[in-house]
Amino acid sequence: MQIAGMIATVHRDADCVAGALAPDNLNSMTTTASGDRVTTIIAGTQVRSVIASVDDYLMMLAIADDTCSFGSHQRPKRSA
């Protein structure tokens, strides 16, 4: 039995988030960015494996979003 699901999330810098997630993707995962949306497809043949992959992905997603948001929240440089 094949199990598949899609997770779509909205981000300020979707390209950064998708780029940060892609190296951790398993062979059964694909992550893409389009506009402000990151979409990941996760597939597998065992429910426990897919659930574990989703759990890991959501943890990494939170870290990637925080990291990518950090650069956009830095204070502008002061003029001398």
N, C-alpha and C positions, 0 to 999 in steps of 0.2 A: 504494500500500500504506500502510495506517495502522499506526503503531507507537505503543503506549501502555504505560506502566508506572506503578506506584504505589510510593512510598517512604513508609514509616510508621516514625516514631521516637518514643521516650518521653522526656519532659522534665519537670523539676520545675515549670516554668511554661509549659505548652504554649500558652496564649493569647498570652503575650508573644512566644514564638518565632514562632508563626504570623503574628502581627501584624507582626513585624519582617520576615518573608519576603515577605508579600503584595505590597508595592509593587514588588518586583523580578520578580514573576511575568510571564511572557510570556502572550500571548493563549491559548496552548496549555497553560497550567498553571493548576491550582487548588490552593489550600492551605487546609486546615481544621484546627481544633483540637477535640478532644473528650476531656474528662477530662485525662489526662496524655499524650495521644498527638497528634502532628502528622502529618497525612496529606497528601501531595502527589501529584497525578496529572499526569504529563507525557505529552504526545502530540505526534506529528509525522509527517511523511511521508518524511523522510530520516534514515537511521540516524545519520549524522555530526552532524546538527543535534540529535537527541535525546540523543546521547552528550554533546555540548558543553553542552546544557541541564542534564543530570544533573550533570556536573562542576561547573558554575557553582553550581548549587543546593546541592551538598554543601559547597562552600566557604562559601557564605553561611549555610548551616545551622549550621556550626561557629561562625561569628562571632556569629550570633543567639543560639545557646545560651550561649556565653560571656558575652555582654552581658546576657542575661536572668538568668543565674545570679549575676552580679556583685552585683546589688542584694540578693539573698537571703543573701549571705555577709558583708555589712557588719556590723561590730561594733555592738552596741547602745550607745546613748548612756549615758554615766555620769551618775549622780545627783550633784548638787552638794552 
